[in-house]
Amino acid sequence: MSVAAPVLRVFREYVDKASVQAEVTDAFFNGIEMLAGIDCRRRCEDGGLSTLHLDFPAESVPLLESFVSGRIKRRLLEWSAAMGRQDLGYQGDFLVEDLLVVRVHYPHSHIGTTGPARRPRLRHRLRYGTAAALERARDAFDSKGSLKLAKRVWEYSRQRRKRAALPLPYRCHAPHLDSWLSQPMSSLSVWLAIAGVDRDNSLCLYPDTFGKTLPFNGSQFLGTGFCLPKPLRPDIEDGDLFVFSTDILHGSQVNVSDKTRIALTTRIDPGTPTFSKDSLWFVQRWYSAKGIERRRWRHTIVRAAEHSVERAQDAIGLERSHTVTIARPFQPNETYEIGPSTLIPDGAKLAVQFDNQRILVVRSGGGLYATSAMCPHEGYRIDEGYHEGCTLVCPGHGLEFDARTGCSALARYRLSTFKAFETTGTIFVVHSDASR
């Protein structure tokens, strides 16, 4: 399979920008009023949608997303066809997926500050919650292989539930290829920034992995045992359009800003979608761009089983993580010999797996620093992320930690730190009561 160059492009100006942004914003305000009342709408209008977390209950965010999607989906699909034609320059026919993803991400610093949960009204849960559930079921099970698919969907759901402790508006997607989650390897994600978007809360992308064979786990996200390269954090602002290849490894960033981040996603494909055989789903629905332009809303159904290929297996594309195992528990007031100093050259890191804990030792500027190796956000291995100097980047959602202090940009997420030193060419780590 030949692999085209990845697409990564930010548009400051694009077709119908002002009208699309206005229509999306208006749909949000109408949904806010319907779900939380006119007073809430007025407060959100005064502060802007980036302050949504201050007034709109987190429990109703999924219903708001469903409401907005129902109101503007067809308009966004029409706009996607126009954008593909005028901004991306597609001359012939192409495809627009029957999809609109509405994402509302609240700032993590806001968790636990809203008081008791406010359960949405029953009629709203029945109307908008049921509509969203039926849409997901339709996408998942309209397939010749639905019985086989059910087992894979169950495993996907089971794995996702393990990481569902946070309320939905605070959850993030771990690094993945969209082709693992049903999208064609040949298509483009159309990511529209609506409100509160900046480099601190948008996306982490890994363009260097494009076209490579990557390991994934039962939840269809990146597997363990490998180290990610430096993430690209695109310079996206409110109103911008970001277009990127769906087969670029990417994930959500933890929202460390003080703003609600709102973005929409559609997808287009230049021709017949090409699926990977390891895709979770078996079917996708697409519209012809020419049909949309003529107001002919008929699906072009493309089944993955009929348009799928095997991925090349000649390159992984990621470095393996380095770990030493010490078959003892890591206990307070004890000193542990890790190994010779040559294990950790300057600028390198090493994971140490004890019976009861995983720690990370980093050498930077001639100094040694030791921290816990599991991210306190969702438990990803910090040693499998990028690091530069004393800055450690979580491979899960891009949260950065200082190896010297264990601190991140969010007070609720901090790594424990330990004393690391070397003598006579040997590295030691001390788990003392003073460790944080």
VENKA-V603296 format. One record per residue. N is the residue number from 1. PSI is psi as a letter, one per 40 degrees, with the letter a starting at -180 (none if undefined). OMEGA is omega in whole degrees, 0 to 359 (999 if undefined). Layout:
BEGIN
n->N psi->PSI omega->OMEGA
n->N psi->PSI omega->OMEGA
END
This chain:
BEGIN
n->1 psi->h omega->176
n->2 psi->i omega->184
n->3 psi->h omega->178
n->4 psi->i omega->178
n->5 psi->i omega->180
n->6 psi->i omega->177
n->7 psi->h omega->175
n->8 psi->h omega->185
n->9 psi->h omega->176
n->10 psi->h omega->176
n->11 psi->h omega->173
n->12 psi->d omega->178
n->13 psi->i omega->181
n->14 psi->i omega->185
n->15 psi->h omega->175
n->16 psi->f omega->184
n->17 psi->d omega->185
n->18 psi->d omega->184
n->19 psi->d omega->179
n->20 psi->d omega->179
n->21 psi->d omega->180
n->22 psi->d omega->181
n->23 psi->d omega->178
n->24 psi->d omega->180
n->25 psi->d omega->180
n->26 psi->d omega->178
n->27 psi->d omega->178
n->28 psi->d omega->181
n->29 psi->d omega->177
n->30 psi->d omega->178
n->31 psi->d omega->178
n->32 psi->d omega->180
n->33 psi->d omega->182
n->34 psi->d omega->185
n->35 psi->d omega->186
n->36 psi->e omega->174
n->37 psi->i omega->184
n->38 psi->d omega->180
n->39 psi->d omega->178
n->40 psi->d omega->178
n->41 psi->d omega->183
n->42 psi->d omega->178
n->43 psi->d omega->179
n->44 psi->d omega->177
n->45 psi->d omega->180
n->46 psi->d omega->183
n->47 psi->e omega->185
n->48 psi->i omega->183
n->49 psi->d omega->179
n->50 psi->e omega->176
n->51 psi->e omega->184
n->52 psi->d omega->183
n->53 psi->d omega->182
n->54 psi->d omega->187
n->55 psi->d omega->185
n->56 psi->h omega->184
n->57 psi->h omega->181
n->58 psi->d omega->182
n->59 psi->d omega->182
n->60 psi->e omega->182
n->61 psi->d omega->178
n->62 psi->d omega->179
n->63 psi->d omega->177
n->64 psi->d omega->178
n->65 psi->d omega->179
n->66 psi->d omega->179
n->67 psi->d omega->182
n->68 psi->d omega->179
n->69 psi->d omega->179
n->70 psi->d omega->182
n->71 psi->d omega->192
n->72 psi->e omega->185
n->73 psi->d omega->182
n->74 psi->d omega->178
n->75 psi->d omega->180
n->76 psi->d omega->176
n->77 psi->d omega->175
n->78 psi->d omega->179
n->79 psi->d omega->179
n->80 psi->d omega->177
n->81 psi->d omega->179
n->82 psi->d omega->179
n->83 psi->d omega->178
n->84 psi->d omega->181
n->85 psi->d omega->190
n->86 psi->d omega->184
n->87 psi->d omega->178
n->88 psi->e omega->173
n->89 psi->f omega->177
n->90 psi->h omega->184
n->91 psi->d omega->180
n->92 psi->a omega->178
n->93 psi->i omega->174
n->94 psi->a omega->187
n->95 psi->i omega->175
n->96 psi->h omega->183
n->97 psi->i omega->175
n->98 psi->g omega->188
n->99 psi->h omega->167
n->100 psi->h omega->178
n->101 psi->h omega->177
n->102 psi->h omega->184
n->103 psi->h omega->174
n->104 psi->h omega->180
n->105 psi->h omega->177
n->106 psi->i omega->177
n->107 psi->h omega->182
n->108 psi->d omega->178
n->109 psi->e omega->183
n->110 psi->e omega->183
n->111 psi->h omega->177
n->112 psi->e omega->182
n->113 psi->e omega->187
n->114 psi->e omega->180
n->115 psi->a omega->183
n->116 psi->i omega->178
n->117 psi->i omega->178
n->118 psi->h omega->184
n->119 psi->h omega->179
n->120 psi->i omega->180
n->121 psi->i omega->184
n->122 psi->d omega->183
n->123 psi->d omega->178
n->124 psi->d omega->178
n->125 psi->d omega->180
n->126 psi->d omega->185
n->127 psi->d omega->188
n->128 psi->d omega->176
n->129 psi->d omega->179
n->130 psi->d omega->179
n->131 psi->d omega->179
n->132 psi->d omega->180
n->133 psi->d omega->179
n->134 psi->d omega->178
n->135 psi->d omega->178
n->136 psi->d omega->180
n->137 psi->d omega->179
n->138 psi->d omega->180
n->139 psi->d omega->187
n->140 psi->d omega->194
n->141 psi->e omega->173
n->142 psi->g omega->189
n->143 psi->i omega->176
n->144 psi->d omega->182
n->145 psi->f omega->188
n->146 psi->d omega->179
n->147 psi->d omega->175
n->148 psi->d omega->181
n->149 psi->d omega->183
n->150 psi->d omega->179
n->151 psi->d omega->181
n->152 psi->d omega->178
n->153 psi->d omega->178
n->154 psi->d omega->180
n->155 psi->d omega->177
n->156 psi->d omega->181
n->157 psi->d omega->180
n->158 psi->d omega->180
n->159 psi->d omega->180
n->160 psi->d omega->181
n->161 psi->d omega->179
n->162 psi->d omega->184
n->163 psi->f omega->185
n->164 psi->f omega->183
n->165 psi->d omega->182
n->166 psi->i omega->174
n->167 psi->i omega->186
n->168 psi->d omega->183
n->169 psi->e omega->181
n->170 psi->e omega->183
n->171 psi->i omega->182
n->172 psi->i omega->173
n->173 psi->h omega->175
n->174 psi->i omega->181
n->175 psi->h omega->182
n->176 psi->i omega->166
n->177 psi->h omega->178
n->178 psi->d omega->179
n->179 psi->d omega->173
n->180 psi->d omega->185
n->181 psi->f omega->169
n->182 psi->e omega->184
n->183 psi->i omega->178
n->184 psi->i omega->176
n->185 psi->e omega->186
n->186 psi->e omega->189
n->187 psi->i omega->181
n->188 psi->h omega->171
n->189 psi->h omega->179
n->190 psi->h omega->190
n->191 psi->h omega->187
n->192 psi->h omega->180
n->193 psi->h omega->183
n->194 psi->d omega->184
n->195 psi->i omega->172
n->196 psi->e omega->186
n->197 psi->h omega->172
n->198 psi->a omega->183
n->199 psi->e omega->183
n->200 psi->e omega->184
n->201 psi->e omega->184
n->202 psi->c omega->187
n->203 psi->i omega->164
n->204 psi->h omega->180
n->205 psi->i omega->182
n->206 psi->g omega->185
n->207 psi->d omega->181
n->208 psi->e omega->181
n->209 psi->e omega->184
n->210 psi->h omega->178
n->211 psi->e omega->180
n->212 psi->i omega->174
n->213 psi->h omega->184
n->214 psi->i omega->179
n->215 psi->h omega->174
n->216 psi->i omega->185
n->217 psi->a omega->184
n->218 psi->d omega->179
n->219 psi->e omega->178
n->220 psi->f omega->173
n->221 psi->i omega->185
n->222 psi->h omega->180
n->223 psi->i omega->182
n->224 psi->i omega->178
n->225 psi->e omega->182
n->226 psi->i omega->180
n->227 psi->h omega->178
n->228 psi->i omega->173
n->229 psi->a omega->180
n->230 psi->h omega->180
n->231 psi->i omega->171
n->232 psi->h omega->177
n->233 psi->h omega->187
n->234 psi->i omega->180
n->235 psi->g omega->183
n->236 psi->h omega->177
n->237 psi->i omega->178
n->238 psi->h omega->179
n->239 psi->e omega->182
n->240 psi->i omega->173
n->241 psi->h omega->179
n->242 psi->h omega->181
n->243 psi->h omega->180
n->244 psi->i omega->180
n->245 psi->h omega->182
n->246 psi->e omega->181
n->247 psi->e omega->169
n->248 psi->h omega->176
n->249 psi->h omega->182
n->250 psi->i omega->178
n->251 psi->i omega->178
n->252 psi->i omega->170
n->253 psi->i omega->167
n->254 psi->h omega->182
n->255 psi->g omega->180
n->256 psi->e omega->177
n->257 psi->a omega->176
n->258 psi->f omega->184
n->259 psi->i omega->168
n->260 psi->h omega->178
n->261 psi->h omega->179
n->262 psi->h omega->179
n->263 psi->i omega->177
n->264 psi->i omega->178
n->265 psi->h omega->166
n->266 psi->i omega->179
n->267 psi->i omega->177
n->268 psi->i omega->179
n->269 psi->h omega->184
n->270 psi->e omega->181
n->271 psi->b omega->177
n->272 psi->h omega->181
n->273 psi->h omega->179
n->274 psi->h omega->184
n->275 psi->i omega->170
n->276 psi->i omega->180
n->277 psi->e omega->178
n->278 psi->e omega->178
n->279 psi->i omega->181
n->280 psi->d omega->185
n->281 psi->i omega->182
n->282 psi->e omega->186
n->283 psi->i omega->173
n->284 psi->i omega->177
n->285 psi->h omega->182
n->286 psi->i omega->172
n->287 psi->i omega->170
n->288 psi->h omega->179
n->289 psi->d omega->178
n->290 psi->d omega->177
n->291 psi->d omega->177
n->292 psi->d omega->180
n->293 psi->d omega->179
n->294 psi->e omega->181
n->295 psi->f omega->177
n->296 psi->g omega->187
n->297 psi->g omega->176
n->298 psi->h omega->182
n->299 psi->i omega->161
n->300 psi->h omega->185
n->301 psi->h omega->181
n->302 psi->h omega->180
n->303 psi->h omega->183
n->304 psi->d omega->183
n->305 psi->d omega->182
n->306 psi->e omega->183
n->307 psi->f omega->184
n->308 psi->i omega->181
n->309 psi->i omega->173
n->310 psi->i omega->174
n->311 psi->i omega->174
n->312 psi->h omega->184
n->313 psi->f omega->187
n->314 psi->e omega->183
n->315 psi->h omega->175
n->316 psi->d omega->177
n->317 psi->e omega->178
n->318 psi->i omega->174
n->319 psi->i omega->176
n->320 psi->i omega->178
n->321 psi->i omega->181
n->322 psi->h omega->184
n->323 psi->h omega->168
n->324 psi->i omega->182
n->325 psi->h omega->175
n->326 psi->h omega->186
n->327 psi->f omega->177
n->328 psi->i omega->173
n->329 psi->i omega->177
n->330 psi->h omega->189
n->331 psi->i omega->179
n->332 psi->i omega->175
n->333 psi->f omega->176
n->334 psi->i omega->178
n->335 psi->h omega->185
n->336 psi->h omega->174
n->337 psi->h omega->183
n->338 psi->d omega->181
n->339 psi->a omega->181
n->340 psi->i omega->181
n->341 psi->d omega->181
n->342 psi->e omega->177
n->343 psi->d omega->184
n->344 psi->g omega->174
n->345 psi->i omega->179
n->346 psi->h omega->181
n->347 psi->e omega->182
n->348 psi->i omega->179
n->349 psi->i omega->181
n->350 psi->h omega->174
n->351 psi->i omega->178
n->352 psi->h omega->182
n->353 psi->h omega->173
n->354 psi->i omega->179
n->355 psi->d omega->187
n->356 psi->e omega->184
n->357 psi->i omega->176
n->358 psi->h omega->179
n->359 psi->i omega->181
n->360 psi->h omega->177
n->361 psi->h omega->182
n->362 psi->h omega->172
n->363 psi->h omega->180
n->364 psi->h omega->179
n->365 psi->f omega->180
n->366 psi->e omega->180
n->367 psi->i omega->177
n->368 psi->h omega->181
n->369 psi->h omega->181
n->370 psi->h omega->178
n->371 psi->i omega->168
n->372 psi->i omega->187
n->373 psi->e omega->182
n->374 psi->h omega->181
n->375 psi->h omega->180
n->376 psi->e omega->179
n->377 psi->c omega->179
n->378 psi->e omega->170
n->379 psi->e omega->176
n->380 psi->i omega->182
n->381 psi->h omega->180
n->382 psi->d omega->181
n->383 psi->e omega->179
n->384 psi->e omega->176
n->385 psi->i omega->178
n->386 psi->i omega->172
n->387 psi->i omega->179
n->388 psi->h omega->186
n->389 psi->b omega->178
n->390 psi->e omega->179
n->391 psi->h omega->179
n->392 psi->h omega->181
n->393 psi->h omega->179
n->394 psi->h omega->180
n->395 psi->e omega->180
n->396 psi->d omega->187
n->397 psi->f omega->169
n->398 psi->e omega->179
n->399 psi->h omega->183
n->400 psi->h omega->180
n->401 psi->i omega->174
n->402 psi->h omega->183
n->403 psi->d omega->181
n->404 psi->d omega->184
n->405 psi->e omega->185
n->406 psi->e omega->186
n->407 psi->i omega->171
n->408 psi->a omega->178
n->409 psi->e omega->180
n->410 psi->h omega->184
n->411 psi->d omega->182
n->412 psi->e omega->182
n->413 psi->h omega->182
n->414 psi->h omega->177
n->415 psi->i omega->171
n->416 psi->i omega->179
n->417 psi->i omega->181
n->418 psi->i omega->179
n->419 psi->h omega->176
n->420 psi->h omega->179
n->421 psi->i omega->177
n->422 psi->i omega->177
n->423 psi->h omega->182
n->424 psi->f omega->175
n->425 psi->e omega->181
n->426 psi->h omega->180
n->427 psi->h omega->177
n->428 psi->i omega->173
n->429 psi->h omega->181
n->430 psi->h omega->171
n->431 psi->g omega->184
n->432 psi->i omega->177
n->433 psi->d omega->180
n->434 psi->e omega->179
n->435 psi->h omega->182
n->436 psi->none omega->999
END
